[in-house]
Amino acid sequence: MVAPANAEGGLIVVGIWGNAVEGIGPNERMENGWRQAGRDFARPPVPARFERLPCINRRGSPDHLLVIEVEASEHIHENARGEVLLRIGDENRRLGPIEAT
């Protein structure tokens, strides 16, 4: 969540692995973990919007995806390890101290 907040924002979709739709199942604990991650593991906290979308998982069962919308921030965010990440293309890049300012 830190990397897209430090860049142009973006969407994170939880429940897709590789090219397969896994869904998030009834795991409320995992979903709550994602909902709290932007506050618990980022400084300053990363605001985000969450939406559950119905889907059919790869086993053919009804399921849900969790879509997290992270907006571009005017602040520089770091993760709990003190790393500043920036989303560039399809990867997160760790910035050094000079780049992070």
C-alpha positions as CSV (number, residue, x, y, z in Angstrom):
1,M,0.0,0.0,0.0
2,V,3.0,2.3,0.7
3,A,4.4,2.0,-2.9
4,P,1.3,3.1,-4.8
5,A,0.6,5.9,-2.3
6,N,4.1,7.2,-3.0
7,A,3.5,7.0,-6.7
8,E,0.4,7.7,-8.7
9,G,-1.9,5.6,-6.6
10,G,-3.4,2.3,-7.8
11,L,-5.5,-0.7,-7.2
12,I,-4.6,-3.8,-5.2
13,V,-6.7,-6.9,-5.8
14,V,-6.6,-9.5,-3.2
15,G,-7.7,-13.0,-4.2
16,I,-5.9,-13.4,-7.6
17,W,-2.8,-15.6,-7.7
18,G,-0.9,-15.8,-11.0
19,N,-3.6,-16.1,-13.6
20,A,-6.1,-17.8,-11.3
21,V,-9.0,-16.3,-9.3
22,E,-8.6,-17.8,-5.8
23,G,-11.0,-15.5,-4.0
24,I,-10.7,-14.5,-0.4
25,G,-13.2,-17.0,1.0
26,P,-14.9,-16.5,4.3
27,N,-11.6,-15.5,5.9
28,E,-12.7,-12.3,7.7
29,R,-9.5,-12.2,9.7
30,M,-7.4,-11.9,6.6
31,E,-9.7,-9.2,5.2
32,N,-9.6,-7.2,8.4
33,G,-5.8,-7.5,8.3
34,W,-5.7,-5.8,4.9
35,R,-8.2,-3.1,6.1
36,Q,-5.9,-2.3,9.1
37,A,-2.5,-2.7,7.2
38,G,-2.4,0.9,6.0
39,R,-2.6,2.2,9.6
40,D,-0.7,-0.6,11.4
41,F,2.3,-1.0,9.0
42,A,2.8,2.5,7.4
43,R,4.0,5.8,8.6
44,P,2.1,8.1,8.1
45,P,-1.0,5.9,7.7
46,V,-2.0,5.2,4.1
47,P,-5.7,6.0,3.5
48,A,-7.5,3.5,1.3
49,R,-10.9,2.5,0.2
50,F,-12.0,-1.1,0.2
51,E,-14.6,-3.0,-1.8
52,R,-15.7,-6.6,-1.9
53,L,-16.5,-7.8,-5.4
54,P,-18.3,-11.1,-6.0
55,C,-16.5,-13.6,-8.2
56,I,-16.4,-17.3,-9.1
57,N,-13.2,-18.8,-7.9
58,R,-11.1,-21.3,-9.9
59,R,-13.0,-24.2,-8.3
60,G,-16.3,-22.8,-9.7
61,S,-17.6,-21.7,-6.3
62,P,-19.0,-18.2,-5.4
63,D,-16.4,-16.1,-3.7
64,H,-15.2,-12.5,-3.3
65,L,-12.2,-10.4,-4.3
66,L,-11.0,-7.5,-2.1
67,V,-10.2,-4.4,-4.1
68,I,-8.1,-1.8,-2.4
69,E,-8.0,1.7,-3.9
70,V,-4.9,3.6,-2.8
71,E,-4.8,7.3,-3.9
72,A,-1.6,9.1,-4.6
73,S,-0.5,10.9,-1.5
74,E,1.1,14.3,-0.9
75,H,3.2,12.7,1.9
76,I,6.0,10.2,1.7
77,H,5.1,7.0,3.4
78,E,7.4,4.3,4.8
79,N,6.6,0.8,5.8
80,A,7.1,-0.7,9.3
81,R,10.8,-1.5,8.5
82,G,11.4,2.2,7.7
83,E,11.7,1.5,3.9
84,V,10.3,4.0,1.4
85,L,8.9,2.1,-1.6
86,L,7.7,3.5,-5.0
87,R,5.5,1.7,-7.5
88,I,7.1,1.9,-10.9
89,G,5.4,-0.2,-13.7
90,D,4.8,-3.7,-12.3
91,E,7.3,-3.6,-9.4
92,N,8.0,-1.8,-6.1
93,R,11.4,-0.1,-5.9
94,R,13.1,0.7,-2.6
95,L,14.3,4.2,-2.5
96,G,17.5,5.3,-0.8
97,P,17.7,8.1,1.7
98,I,18.4,10.8,-0.8
99,E,15.7,9.6,-3.3
100,A,13.1,9.4,-0.5
101,T,13.2,13.0,0.4
